[in-house]
Amino acid sequence: MLKVVQAFDRAPIAEIETDGAAALERKLQAAEQVFRDRDGWLEPHRRIAILRRLAALMEGRRDHLAMQIAREGGKPLPDAIVETNRAIDGVHNAADELRNFAGREIPMGLSTAAENHWAFTTKEPIGIVAAISAFNHPLNLIVHQVAPAIAVGCPVIVKPAITTPLSCLDFVALAREAGLPEPWCQTFVTDDNALAEKLATDGRVAFLSFIGSAKVGWSLQAKLAPGTRSALEHGGAAPAIVDRSADLGKVIESIVKGGYYHAGQVCVSTQRIFVHADIAEDFTQRLVARVERLRTADPTLKDTEVGPLILPREADRVGEWIAEAVEGGATLATGGKRLSETTLEPAVLLDPAADAKLSTLEVFGPVVAVYRYRDLDGAIAQANALPTAFQASIFAQDIDVALRAADRLDASAVMINDPTAFRTDWMPFAGRRESGYGTGGIPYTMRDMTQEKMILMRRS
């Protein structure tokens, strides 16, 4: 049995059964059986109808789903409500995409050999999808991995994070209530890493969707069966550059949201802030004042802004990284105090050493580091110096500075005057280098979970 507890105070929520090797084999066999039976594939109109009903069912349980995110994942309730709304919209997004999800005509007659031919492509589901998810968006990440599979007609087996399985279980139960036959969407709940690896690397799996640590993701990638496609979503130490032309009256709120949303437990959370020396003192004073006003408390309360870290050991680790940075010469401008087993005061550090963990690794906690710069290109070089690269920000009113930084920052997306953590569910979302592989976002995932087949006809 797996005990699920509240992230904030470790109070028990539920006990659920875990799956073993025999259960995994049954689920894989069931998925393989329905996929091989082409006559039994669900037509697009049926998949659209199921997704629409699923979204309506989620709408009816909106308050329950949001509170569950707050309890098991520790995300403050206002943000959990936003996540739930996004998840509902994401299901609609997958259904909407099917209306224009089609193949294309291949030009013929361009050579003598191609005369009197007609060719076109169709899109087919790639096969069984194994989805391994993360804790930090326990409903919306599941939607991003599972709704595209349902939409394109792939059987999917989804393994939620062991700290936050309830949102996933509820979502899959609602999908079945919406009319999706069980073999097309199954859960696999386990705390056994070997079994999770077995799911990902089984030869019957055609596509792996993995959200989690780079160490685990790249290890799984190396062990995939021949021909298996994948999408890996890891993280990084997202940089934000604040030019001296920036409007500090507007910048601070964006920086704070980007850095402390969900206690920094976001793969594109703002972590390294490079501030022009001419405004560094003013920026730092404003930032510290705003951070000190953040309400860190029980995430189920409506006015909480920062909640807990997911586990006590994560709070231990973040505290250790702060101490290491201070010992290495950084100034702790505010925060860092341990408030409970899983909560820390949001922290601001000034000028950590270049080799400090906070300067080089993803902290995944409520901490930002501020560095001064004089030369824009030097700040860009520092921002680009890590082996990870995901989303970045430039804050500037000078359009030349903004566009120069946007052009030169090594990132899959550069936000101008918006936080690094900005995302809509239909936009491309991808890590570069160690930060990931493939492109997320519901329409993009749907494309990855299909393959084109060309049909060629010879005209008489």
Salt bridges, closest charged atoms under 4 A:
GLU25 OE1 - ARG204 NH2 2.82
GLU32 OE2 - ARG36 NH2 3.14
GLU59 OE2 - ARG62 NH2 1.66
ASP79 OD1 - LYS257 NZ 2.97
GLU83 OE1 - LYS75 NZ 2.62
ASP96 OD1 - ARG52 NH2 2.57
GLU124 OE2 - ARG38 NH1 3.24
GLU124 OE2 - LYS453 NZ 2.86
ASP170 OD2 - HIS64 NE2 2.69
GLU182 OE2 - ARG176 NH2 3.84
GLU197 OE1 - LYS223 NZ 3.26
ASP202 OD1 - ARG204 NE 2.87
GLU253 OE2 - ARG290 NE 2.60
ASP278 OD2 - ARG244 NH1 3.09
ASP278 OD2 - HIS276 ND1 3.85
ASP278 OD1 - ARG374 NH1 2.56
GLU281 OE2 - ARG372 NH2 2.22
ASP282 OD1 - ARG286 NE 3.02
GLU305 OE2 - ARG290 NH2 3.00
GLU305 OE1 - ARG295 NH1 3.59
GLU314 OE1 - ARG317 NH2 2.86
ASP316 OD1 - ARG338 NH1 2.85
GLU324 OE2 - LYS357 NZ 3.30
ASP377 OD2 - ARG404 NH2 2.89
ASP407 OD2 - ARG408 NH1 3.17
ASP410 OD1 - ARG432 NH1 2.85
ASP410 OD2 - ARG433 NH1 1.99
ASP425 OD1 - ARG86 NH2 2.81
ASP425 OD1 - HIS144 NE2 2.60
GLU452 OE1 - ARG104 NH2 3.38
